[in-house]
Amino acid sequence: MNQVVRSYESKKVVFLSLTMENEAKVEGFLKSNKIASTIVPNSFGVLLQYADRDKRGYLDMGFPSYFVIDQQGVLKHRASGWDKTGQLSTTIDNLIR
């Protein structure tokens, strides 16, 4: 993911890494892990806003989850699981053309 973030450094693309953890846990994690995106602690409410729901309305969100949101706040892409960077980059490229 860091490579994807760096590939858009010259573009007007903002990458946020949302986490439900608090600032103290995030700081500890970042001491041994380099993350190129901006970390946003305590983000459960934002995650709920964009997460999938099943037929009964229950939260259905894989890990990690990826969301591409356009400048108007409209969800353009949602995926979960490992190695989704190709789909993510394609969606971003289509939005910034």
N, C-alpha and C positions, 0 to 999 in steps of 0.2 A: 504494500500500500504506500509505503514511503516513496517508492520509485514513481508511482502514479502522481502523487502530490507534487513531487519535484518536476515532473514533466509539464506541469501547468503553471509553473512559477511565473512565467512571463505573460500569462493570460489573467483575466479577471475572474478566476475561479477560487472559491473559498472552500476549504476542506475543514470540517469540524468532526472531531471524534467525541461522540456523546457517550457518557458513562453514568451509571447509576451510583458509582462510588463517590465518596466525599473527597475534598481537596487533599487531606492528609494521606489517604490511600493512593491517590493519583501521584502526589509528589514522591512517595516511596517507590512506586512503579517506575516513574520517569528517571530515577537515579540509575537504573540498570537497563532501561529500554529507551531507545531513541525513536521518537514519534515526530514525523514532519508536519502533521496537521495540528490545528489548535484543539486542545483538550477542553471539553466542557463538562466539569463534574456536576453531579446531582441533576442529571438530565432526563430522569424517568418520564416526566410530563411530556417532553418533546418527543421521546421515543413512542409514547402511547399515541400521540397525534398521528404518526405516520405508519405505525405497525399494522400488519395484516390482522384480520379477525376471521374466525371460523364462522360457520353458519349460525351458531348460537351467540355470536358476538364476543367469544372469548379470545383473548390475545393469542396470536399464532405468529411468533417471531423467532426466527432462527438466530444462530450466532456464528460469526459476526453478521450483522445486518448492514446493508448499504442502501442509502436513499439518495437520489438525485432530485433536488428541488430547484425549480427555476427561479428567476428574479421576482416573480409574482407570488412565490410561495406554493406553487402547484407541484405536486409530486409527479415526476416524470419517469422515475425508475425505482424499483424496489427489488432487492435480491438478498439472499442470505446464504451463508456457507463460505467455505474457503475458495480462493482462486476465482473470484468474480471480477477481477480487475479489467478483463477484456470487455465485458459487457458495460462496465462502469465507464471506461474510456470512450467507447463508441457512443454512449448516450451523451456524455459531456461534449464530445466533438460535434455531434449533431446540434446541440444547443448553442454552441459558441460560433458556429459558422456565420 
